[in-house]
C-alpha cells in the first residue's frame, strides 16, 4: 500500500471537500497510489484530509480534459496552461474523502518543508489516521438509475455519470455477490424477486459505505419467467433512499437490438408495455417517497446528457 502527501491550493481543497471536484490534475504522479494525504497550502499549511484513490488516468491533455472536465474543478484556460507542451497528463480520481478532525503539521511526518510536487510516505499506518477522521457525505452522494433491460444503463453510467466521479455497480452484480438469483427471464419469479431485493439493500449499504459517490443501476419493474411484469416493492426504494432517481429510456428498436445481442436474455414480453409500466411506476415511487426523478434518453448525445446531469447536480434543474 502506497500513500503520498500532495500539496493542493485552498480553493481546490474546498472543492474536493464539497464533492464538486473529484479529479486532481498532475503533470507527474506515481501510478500505484492508494491514499493521498491532502496538504492544504498557505495560509493553512497543514494536512487537512485524506483522499482514497479510485484510479489514476493517464491521457494526452485533450483526451484527459474530455474525460474529466465535468468534475475537474478548473476551467479550460487554466487546464491548457498547466499542461502546455506536455505529451501526457494525469488525473487522480478520488473514491472516498475523509476530513481530519485535527489538522496536522508536516513535522508529524518528519517533513521539514512544504513539498513542491509530492512526498511518498513509507510504512505509514494510514488506517489509524482514517479512524480519527470523518468520512465526507454530501448532497447527491447516492443515485439509483432505473430502466428496462437493454435500455443502456451500463453505458450511461460509464459515459455520463463516471466523469463526475461516481462509482457505479449494477443491482444484478450486488445480488450475485450476495448469492441471489441473477435477474433474467428464464429464472426470475415473484419469490426470487423478493429475496433478491433484500440482498440488494444489504449490498447497497456496503457499496455506499465504500464509495462516497455511488450509483446503483437496476429496475423499477422486472419481468418474470412467464413474461409478466412485477413491480419492485416501494419499501425497497425507501430502504435504498437515494438522493434522486434517474430513469433511462430510449427507442424500442434500439432496446430490441441490445437485448438480442445478449444470448442469455429472452424477449417474451412487449417492450413498449415494459417501457410504459417502468415509466409509470418510476413516477409513482418518486411521488410517494418524495424523491426527485429525472428522465434521460440514452439515445441523446453524450454531451447533451452530461450537461443535463451537471445541471441536476448543481441544482439548476429541480
GIJOMO-V358253 format. One record per residue. N is the residue number from 1. RES is the residue in three letters. PSI is psi in whole degrees, -180 to 180 (none if undefined). D_CENTER is the distance of its C-alpha to the mean C-alpha in Angstrom with 2 decimals. Layout:
N_RES_PSI_D_CENTER ; N_RES_PSI_D_CENTER
This chain:
1_UNK_131_23.27 ; 2_UNK_137_23.36 ; 3_UNK_151_22.60 ; 4_UNK_160_23.71 ; 5_UNK_127_24.62 ; 6_UNK_122_23.29 ; 7_UNK_133_24.99 ; 8_UNK_138_22.95 ; 9_UNK_148_24.68 ; 10_UNK_-40_24.52 ; 11_UNK_-41_23.10 ; 12_UNK_-28_19.95 ; 13_UNK_-44_19.75 ; 14_UNK_-40_19.70 ; 15_UNK_-35_16.83 ; 16_UNK_-44_14.79 ; 17_UNK_-22_15.87 ; 18_UNK_-12_15.08 ; 19_UNK_-5_11.43 ; 20_UNK_-35_12.78 ; 21_UNK_115_12.87 ; 22_UNK_-2_10.26 ; 23_UNK_132_12.57 ; 24_UNK_126_16.11 ; 25_UNK_144_18.73 ; 26_UNK_149_21.68 ; 27_UNK_-30_24.71 ; 28_UNK_141_24.97 ; 29_UNK_145_23.05 ; 30_UNK_148_23.38 ; 31_UNK_-10_21.12 ; 32_UNK_43_20.92 ; 33_UNK_139_19.62 ; 34_UNK_-38_17.90 ; 35_UNK_148_18.15 ; 36_UNK_124_19.17 ; 37_UNK_117_21.58 ; 38_UNK_113_21.23 ; 39_UNK_112_24.76 ; 40_UNK_122_25.19 ; 41_UNK_180_28.15 ; 42_UNK_141_31.28 ; 43_UNK_-5_32.26 ; 44_UNK_-53_30.06 ; 45_UNK_48_30.53 ; 46_UNK_161_28.78 ; 47_UNK_121_25.81 ; 48_UNK_-17_23.65 ; 49_UNK_169_20.26 ; 50_UNK_132_18.46 ; 51_UNK_126_15.24 ; 52_UNK_129_13.88 ; 53_UNK_127_13.20 ; 54_UNK_-43_10.42 ; 55_UNK_162_12.44 ; 56_UNK_119_15.22 ; 57_UNK_128_15.71 ; 58_UNK_120_19.41 ; 59_UNK_164_20.58 ; 60_UNK_145_23.48 ; 61_UNK_-45_22.90 ; 62_UNK_-42_22.80 ; 63_UNK_-39_20.22 ; 64_UNK_-42_18.13 ; 65_UNK_-44_18.31 ; 66_UNK_-38_17.31 ; 67_UNK_-24_14.07 ; 68_UNK_-10_13.04 ; 69_UNK_-23_15.26 ; 70_UNK_-24_13.04 ; 71_UNK_29_11.53 ; 72_UNK_-20_14.52 ; 73_UNK_10_16.62 ; 74_UNK_164_19.83 ; 75_UNK_168_21.98 ; 76_UNK_-36_23.16 ; 77_UNK_-47_26.62 ; 78_UNK_-42_25.59 ; 79_UNK_-48_23.26 ; 80_UNK_-41_26.22 ; 81_UNK_-33_28.68 ; 82_UNK_-40_26.64 ; 83_UNK_17_26.39 ; 84_UNK_132_29.82 ; 85_UNK_13_31.71 ; 86_UNK_133_28.92 ; 87_UNK_-37_28.40 ; 88_UNK_154_24.91 ; 89_UNK_168_22.27 ; 90_UNK_143_19.38 ; 91_UNK_122_15.96 ; 92_UNK_123_14.47 ; 93_UNK_126_10.71 ; 94_UNK_137_10.35 ; 95_UNK_-48_8.53 ; 96_UNK_151_10.67 ; 97_UNK_135_13.46 ; 98_UNK_132_16.83 ; 99_UNK_123_19.59 ; 100_UNK_132_23.02 ; 101_UNK_-33_25.53 ; 102_UNK_122_28.21 ; 103_UNK_150_27.86 ; 104_UNK_136_29.50 ; 105_UNK_151_32.14 ; 106_UNK_-26_31.96 ; 107_UNK_-26_35.28 ; 108_UNK_-15_33.61 ; 109_UNK_14_32.10 ; 110_UNK_39_35.51 ; 111_UNK_127_34.45 ; 112_UNK_-29_37.20 ; 113_UNK_161_35.63 ; 114_UNK_134_32.34 ; 115_UNK_146_30.69 ; 116_UNK_-35_30.66 ; 117_UNK_-72_27.77 ; 118_UNK_163_26.60 ; 119_UNK_128_28.31 ; 120_UNK_131_27.57 ; 121_UNK_119_28.11 ; 122_UNK_133_30.05 ; 123_UNK_41_30.13 ; 124_UNK_134_28.34 ; 125_UNK_84_27.17 ; 126_UNK_-31_23.71 ; 127_UNK_-32_23.02 ; 128_UNK_-33_26.03 ; 129_UNK_-37_24.72 ; 130_UNK_-37_21.30 ; 131_UNK_-24_23.43 ; 132_UNK_12_25.09 ; 133_UNK_167_21.94 ; 134_UNK_123_19.80 ; 135_UNK_135_16.08 ; 136_UNK_125_14.59 ; 137_UNK_131_13.21 ; 138_UNK_172_12.97 ; 139_UNK_145_13.07 ; 140_UNK_32_10.23 ; 141_UNK_-18_8.20 ; 142_UNK_128_7.86 ; 143_UNK_138_8.20 ; 144_UNK_125_10.45 ; 145_UNK_121_11.13 ; 146_UNK_168_14.72 ; 147_UNK_156_17.38 ; 148_UNK_170_20.30 ; 149_UNK_135_20.67 ; 150_UNK_10_20.58 ; 151_UNK_-14_19.06 ; 152_UNK_29_16.35 ; 153_UNK_-40_13.10 ; 154_UNK_-46_12.03 ; 155_UNK_-37_13.01 ; 156_UNK_-44_11.37 ; 157_UNK_-41_7.84 ; 158_UNK_-43_9.12 ; 159_UNK_-27_11.18 ; 160_UNK_-44_9.99 ; 161_UNK_-43_6.30 ; 162_UNK_-37_5.55 ; 163_UNK_-16_8.48 ; 164_UNK_11_7.21 ; 165_UNK_8_5.41 ; 166_UNK_138_1.62 ; 167_UNK_138_2.97 ; 168_UNK_153_4.91 ; 169_UNK_148_8.56 ; 170_UNK_152_11.56 ; 171_UNK_-39_13.90 ; 172_UNK_-34_16.69 ; 173_UNK_-44_15.32 ; 174_UNK_-39_15.06 ; 175_UNK_-41_18.50 ; 176_UNK_-42_19.88 ; 177_UNK_-36_18.94 ; 178_UNK_13_20.75 ; 179_UNK_30_23.71 ; 180_UNK_-179_23.50 ; 181_UNK_120_24.75 ; 182_UNK_136_22.29 ; 183_UNK_111_22.48 ; 184_UNK_163_24.92 ; 185_UNK_-7_28.04 ; 186_UNK_-25_30.46 ; 187_UNK_-20_29.69 ; 188_UNK_138_27.87 ; 189_UNK_177_30.09 ; 190_UNK_-39_30.05 ; 191_UNK_-45_30.47 ; 192_UNK_-31_27.68 ; 193_UNK_-47_25.31 ; 194_UNK_-46_26.08 ; 195_UNK_-43_25.72 ; 196_UNK_-39_22.41 ; 197_UNK_-33_20.83 ; 198_UNK_-42_22.06 ; 199_UNK_-40_20.52 ; 200_UNK_-45_17.16 ; 201_UNK_-40_17.29 ; 202_UNK_-46_18.21 ; 203_UNK_-35_15.49 ; 204_UNK_-41_12.80 ; 205_UNK_-42_14.31 ; 206_UNK_-41_14.23 ; 207_UNK_-41_10.60 ; 208_UNK_-35_9.77 ; 209_UNK_-33_12.47 ; 210_UNK_-14_11.13 ; 211_UNK_119_7.59 ; 212_UNK_-12_7.99 ; 213_UNK_106_4.65 ; 214_UNK_142_4.17 ; 215_UNK_134_5.02 ; 216_UNK_128_8.48 ; 217_UNK_133_10.67 ; 218_UNK_-139_14.34 ; 219_UNK_154_17.53 ; 220_UNK_-30_19.66 ; 221_UNK_156_22.73 ; 222_UNK_168_23.77 ; 223_UNK_127_26.88 ; 224_UNK_172_29.39 ; 225_UNK_-22_31.56 ; 226_UNK_15_34.31 ; 227_UNK_16_32.27 ; 228_UNK_149_31.89 ; 229_UNK_133_28.89 ; 230_UNK_117_27.63 ; 231_UNK_137_25.58 ; 232_UNK_135_23.17 ; 233_UNK_139_24.63 ; 234_UNK_-27_23.39 ; 235_UNK_-30_23.48 ; 236_UNK_-44_20.53 ; 237_UNK_-31_18.34 ; 238_UNK_-40_20.02 ; 239_UNK_-39_19.13 ; 240_UNK_-42_15.41 ; 241_UNK_61_15.74 ; 242_UNK_163_12.54 ; 243_UNK_-39_12.58 ; 244_UNK_165_13.24 ; 245_UNK_149_13.63 ; 246_UNK_135_13.27 ; 247_UNK_125_16.03 ; 248_UNK_130_16.23 ; 249_UNK_162_19.85 ; 250_UNK_-175_22.05 ; 251_UNK_146_25.64 ; 252_UNK_-40_27.36 ; 253_UNK_-42_28.78 ; 254_UNK_-40_25.46 ; 255_UNK_-44_24.15 ; 256_UNK_-42_27.40 ; 257_UNK_-42_27.12 ; 258_UNK_-43_23.65 ; 259_UNK_-43_24.90 ; 260_UNK_-21_28.18 ; 261_UNK_-10_26.54 ; 262_UNK_111_25.28 ; 263_UNK_-25_28.41 ; 264_UNK_-12_27.30 ; 265_UNK_151_26.78 ; 266_UNK_129_29.77 ; 267_UNK_95_30.27 ; 268_UNK_35_32.81 ; 269_UNK_169_31.74 ; 270_UNK_119_31.69 ; 271_UNK_-41_28.45 ; 272_UNK_-39_29.52 ; 273_UNK_-38_30.20 ; 274_UNK_-44_26.84 ; 275_UNK_-41_25.10 ; 276_UNK_-48_27.40 ; 277_UNK_-34_26.92 ; 278_UNK_-44_23.11 ; 279_UNK_-49_23.24 ; 280_UNK_-42_25.91 ; 281_UNK_-33_24.37 ; 282_UNK_-44_20.93 ; 283_UNK_-38_23.02 ; 284_UNK_-46_25.05 ; 285_UNK_-47_22.22 ; 286_UNK_-45_20.79 ; 287_UNK_-45_24.35 ; 288_UNK_-36_25.38 ; 289_UNK_-7_22.42 ; 290_UNK_42_22.31 ; 291_UNK_127_18.57 ; 292_UNK_147_17.89 ; 293_UNK_132_17.40 ; 294_UNK_137_16.64 ; 295_UNK_131_17.96 ; 296_UNK_145_16.88 ; 297_UNK_116_19.13 ; 298_UNK_-12_17.55 ; 299_UNK_-14_20.93 ; 300_UNK_163_20.53 ; 301_UNK_149_19.96 ; 302_UNK_-40_16.57 ; 303_UNK_-44_17.90 ; 304_UNK_-43_18.83 ; 305_UNK_-35_15.62 ; 306_UNK_-43_13.64 ; 307_UNK_-39_16.31 ; 308_UNK_-44_16.17 ; 309_UNK_-40_12.46 ; 310_UNK_-43_13.22 ; 311_UNK_-36_16.25 ; 312_UNK_-47_14.57 ; 313_UNK_-37_12.34 ; 314_UNK_8_15.62 ; 315_UNK_18_17.70 ; 316_UNK_-15_19.80 ; 317_UNK_123_19.47 ; 318_UNK_none_20.43
